[in-house]
């Protein structure tokens, strides 16, 4: 069966949409993995905790994001105080 040019274009657009969805899912998975690793290390190392808390405060500018991060920031601040106490 011969497909019209319009059908071929529609199929190509559908395939492109599927590939974009797959790429976005892969990017999201990478971000989750990196975030989990960095957060885990920050909760173990006071210097990383201090850096991550500062970075999150600087870059998480939306109120909804700040609320979501409040508990983590409290944990990071507590860990970072260990670094401050060790430097004194």
C-alpha positions as CSV (number, residue, x, y, z in Angstrom):
1,X,0.0,0.0,0.0
2,X,1.4,3.4,-1.0
3,X,1.4,6.0,1.7
4,X,0.9,9.6,0.9
5,X,3.5,12.2,1.7
6,X,1.2,13.5,4.5
7,X,1.1,10.0,6.1
8,X,4.8,9.7,5.9
9,X,5.3,13.1,7.5
10,X,2.8,12.2,10.3
11,X,4.6,8.9,10.9
12,X,8.0,10.7,11.1
13,X,6.6,13.3,13.5
14,X,5.1,10.5,15.7
15,X,8.5,8.7,15.7
16,X,10.3,12.0,16.6
17,X,7.8,12.6,19.4
18,X,8.5,9.1,20.8
19,X,12.3,9.7,20.6
20,X,12.0,13.0,22.4
21,X,9.9,11.4,25.1
22,X,12.5,8.7,25.5
23,X,15.4,11.2,25.6
24,X,13.6,13.3,28.3
25,X,13.0,10.1,30.4
26,X,16.7,9.2,30.1
27,X,17.7,12.8,31.2
28,X,15.3,12.6,34.1
29,X,16.8,9.3,35.3
30,X,20.3,10.7,35.0
31,X,19.3,13.8,37.1
32,X,17.7,11.5,39.8
33,X,20.8,9.4,40.0
34,X,23.2,12.3,40.2
35,X,21.0,14.1,42.7
36,X,20.9,11.0,44.9
37,X,24.6,10.5,44.8
38,X,25.4,14.2,45.5
39,X,22.8,14.4,48.3
40,X,24.2,11.2,49.9
41,X,27.7,12.5,49.8
42,X,26.7,15.9,51.2
43,X,25.0,14.2,54.1
44,X,28.3,12.5,54.9
45,X,30.8,15.3,54.3
46,X,30.3,18.7,56.0
47,X,32.2,20.6,53.2
48,X,30.0,19.1,50.5
49,X,26.9,19.8,52.7
50,X,27.9,23.5,53.0
51,X,28.5,23.7,49.2
52,X,25.2,22.0,48.3
53,X,23.1,24.0,50.7
54,X,24.6,27.2,49.3
55,X,24.1,26.1,45.7
56,X,20.5,25.1,46.4
57,X,19.7,28.4,48.1
58,X,21.2,30.3,45.2
59,X,19.5,28.4,42.4
60,X,16.2,27.2,43.8
61,X,14.4,30.5,43.4
62,X,10.8,29.3,43.1
63,X,8.8,29.3,46.3
64,X,7.5,25.8,45.7
65,X,11.0,24.5,45.2
66,X,12.2,26.2,48.3
67,X,9.4,24.6,50.3
68,X,10.2,21.2,48.9
69,X,13.9,21.6,49.8
70,X,13.4,23.0,53.4
71,X,13.9,19.6,55.1
72,X,17.0,18.8,53.1
73,X,18.4,22.2,53.7
74,X,18.0,21.8,57.4
75,X,19.8,18.5,57.3
76,X,22.6,20.0,55.2
77,X,22.9,23.0,57.5
78,X,23.2,20.7,60.5
79,X,25.9,18.7,58.7
80,X,27.7,21.9,57.6
81,X,27.9,23.1,61.2
82,X,30.2,20.2,61.8
83,X,32.6,21.7,59.2
84,X,32.4,25.1,60.9
85,X,33.0,23.7,64.3
86,X,36.0,21.8,63.0
87,X,37.6,24.9,61.5
88,X,37.4,27.0,64.6
